[in-house]
Amino acid sequence: MDNGWRGALAAMTIIMFAGAIGTGASALVIFSRAGGDLETIAANAQTIVWMSSICGTLLVGAFSTLVSWLAVSAVVREHQKDREQAARLASHI
């Protein structure tokens, strides 16, 4: 039953979390480099907002793939239990 979906979803979740962390850290670095200079903050405001929205989108994607991974894992686990029970019943006959 596990035909690669769990691994793919886990990889996507990890990549999205890493991307969100990297993008959020980059936005913080850009904001901190301004050093309180309002002109620099104003010039970088659009970039900071853009990077923050990308970070949020990546986090939503990561959480949705995590939920999908949990659902696929539960289905795989139940399918494995059913196969084991069927094998036990077949061996008793």
N, C-alpha and C positions, 0 to 999 in steps of 0.2 A: 504493500500500500504506500509506503514512503518512497515516492518516486522523485525525490529531489525538491519537493515543495518546501519542506521544513528548512532545509539548508539555504535555499534561495531567499525565503522570507527572513531568516535569521541574518543572512548577509546584507539584505536590503535595510533591515532595522539598524544594524551596526553602522553601515555606511551613512544612513540618514542622521543618526545620533552624532556621529563624528563630524558630519558636515554642519549640523546645527551648532555644535560646540565651536567648531572652527570659525563659522560665520559670526557667531555671537562674540567670540574673542576678538575677531578682527574689527567688529564694530566698536567694541570697548577700547581697543588700541587706537583707532582713529579718533574717537572722542577724547581719550586721555592725551593724545599728542597735541590737541588744540591748546592746552595749557591755559584755558580760561580766556583766550583771545576770541572775542565775540565774532570778529570777521572770519576767522578760520572755522569756528563752529558753524556759522551761517553758511559758509561755502561747503562744508561737509555734511550739513543737515540732511540733504536729500540722500546722500550715500548712506548715512547712518540709518535713516528710516527704511531705505531699500534693503539694506543688509538685515535689519531687524525683522522685516516682513519675510525675507527668505528664511531666516532662522526659525521663525514661527511656523512657516509652511513645512519646513523639514521636520520640525518636532511633531506636527500633526501627522505627517506621513509616517514618521517612525512609530508613533503610538498606534496608528491604524495597522501597520504591518506587524507590529507586536501582537495586537489582538488577533489578527489573522493567523499568525504563527501559533498562538495558543489554541485557536479553534482547530487548525489542521493537526496539531499535536494530539488534541483530545480525540479527534476522529481516528487518527492512526493508532492510538493507544486502545481505543474500543475495538477497532478492527482486529488488532493483534489478539486481544482477549477472546473475541469471537472465534478466531482461527484456532487458538489453543483449546478452547472448550470443544469445538467441533472435532479436533484431533483426539481429545480425550474420549469423547463419546464414540468416535469411530473405533478406537482401540478396545473399548469395552464390548463392542458388538461381535 
